[in-house]
Amino acid sequence: MQVITVVVRVFQIIFATIVLGLSVTLAKGQAIGSAPAITGYAGFTGALGIVASLVGIAALFVSSLDGLITWILDGLASLAFLAGGIAFAVILKGTNCEDKYTIWNNQILSGGCVTVKDEQRCYNNDHPNNLKSRCTSAKADSAFMFIDFAFSLAVIGCSFFLSGRRGVGRSNVV
C-alpha cells in the first residue's frame, strides 16, 4: 500500500508543479495592468500542493509527520485545488479557444485592457495567437486543479487506510 501512496504523491507533485507553472505563465503574460487575482491564487494553490506532497513524502520516512499533519495539509490543498478549479471554470465559462471574438476581453485571457477614446482595447486583440495560447493554458490550468483535487483526496484516503493498518491514532490503552 505504501507503494501506491508514493505513486499518488508523485502524481500529486507533478500536477501541482504544472498548476504552478501554468499560473505563473498566465500572470507573467499580463501586458497591461496587473494580473487578475485568480492567477495569483492558482499559483498559491500549486505551491501549496507541492508543499503538501513533499511533506507527505517525508512522512513516509519520518513518522512524526504522518497522520494529522499530512491530513490537514492534504485537506487544505484539496480544498484549494477545488476552489481554484471552480473559479477558473466560472471565469472561463466554457470558452471556445478558437473563437477569439467571444473571449477577447476575458480577465484571464485578455492580457489586460485599457479604454481609449471610449473604446475598450485589450492587449491580445492585437495578438490573436497569444490569446489562443492563453486560453488553452487557462483551460489546462483549471483541468489540472481538478485532477490534483482528486489526487489529494486519493492520498488522504491512502493515508487513512495506512494509518488504520498501522494503528496510528488508535488508543493503546487497555
N, C-alpha and C positions, 0 to 999 in steps of 0.2 A: 504493500500500500504506500510505503514511503517513496517508492519509485514514481508512482502516479502523482504524488504531491510535488515531487521535483519537476516532473514534466509539465504539470499545470502551472507551477511557479515560473518555469522558463517561458511558457507562452504568455503568462501574465506580464512578465517584464518586457518581452518583445513587443506586445501590443501597447503597453504603457509608453514605451520608447517611441513607437510610431505616433501615438497620440501627441506626445510632447513635441516631436519633430514637426508634424503637420501644423500644430497650433502655433509654434514659433514661426514657421514659414508664413502662415497666414498673417500673423501680427507684423512681421517684418515687411510684408508686401503692401502694407498700407502706405500709399504715396501722399495722401492729403489728410492732414489731421492725425489724431491718434487712433490706434486700433480699437475696435469695439471691445467692450469689457468681456464679452463671451470668449474671445480668443485667449485672453489672459487667464480666464477661469479654466479653459480647456488645457492650457499649458500647466497650470497648477495641478489639475486632475492627473495629467500624465506623470508629473513629478511625484505626486502622492502615490500613484500606482507603482512607480519604480521603487520608492522607499518601502512601501508595504511588501513588495515581493522580495526585496533584499533582506528585510528583517525576517520575513518568512523563511527564506533560505537559511539565514543564520540560525533561526530557531530549530532547524533540523540538527544542528550541531551544539547549540547552547540551550539546554533545557529550561533555563530561567526565562527565556524569551517566549517559549512555547505556551500556548493557552491564551489567557486573557489579553495579553499584549498584542499578539498576532490577530486575534479575533476582532479586537477594536480597530486596529489598523486596516485590516481587510474589510471590515464593515464600513468604515469611513470611505475607503477607496471605492467600494462597490456603490455606495450612495452617490459619491461624487461623479463616478462614471455614468450612472443612470441619469443624474440631473444634467450633466453636460450633454449627453446624447439626446435627451429630450429637448433641451434648449436649442441645440443646433438644428434638430429636426423641425422645431416650431419656426425658427427663423428662416430656414431654407424652404419650408412649406412645399415640399415635393417638387422642387425646381427641376427643370429640364436644362441641363448644361448646354444643350445645342441651341436653345432659343435665347439669344442674348437680349432680345427686346423685353423679355419678362423678368430678367434677373439683373439688369444693368445697375439698379440702384439699391440692391440688397446690401445691408450694412456690413455683412461679412465679405461679400464678393466685390463690391464696388471699387475698393482701393481708396475710398474717400471721395466725398462730393463737396462741391462749392457752388454757391449761387452767383452767377454773373449776369447782370442786366435782366433780372427776374427769370433767369433760366438756370435750372439745376444742371450742372455738368459734373460728371463722375469720371474719375481717372481712367477706369477701364472701358469707358465708352470708346476712347481713342486707342485702346489696346485690347481688341476682342479675343486674341489668343490668350492673353493674360487672364481675362475674365473667365474663359472656359477652364483654364488650368486651376484658378482659384476655386471655381465651382466644384470641380472634380475633387480637389483636395479637401474642401469643406465637407462634401458628402462622405468621403473616405474617413475623415476625422470623426464624424458622427457615427458611422458604422463601427469603427474601431472602439469607440467609447462603449457602445452597446456590447460588443464582443468581449471587451475587457470586464464589463459588468458581470457577464456570465462566467468568465474565468475567475473573477474574485469570489463569486458565490460558490463556485466549484471548489476553490481552495479552502473556503470556510467549511464546506461540507467534509472535505478530506480531513481537515484539522479536527473537527468534532469527532469524526469516526475514529481517527487515530488516537485521540486523547481518551476516548471511551475504552479502547482496547488496551491502552497502557495504564489506565486508572488515573490519569491526570484529572484533577478537580474532584475526585471522589474522596470521601472521608474514609480514613483508615481506622477510625475509632470503632472499637468493638463493643 
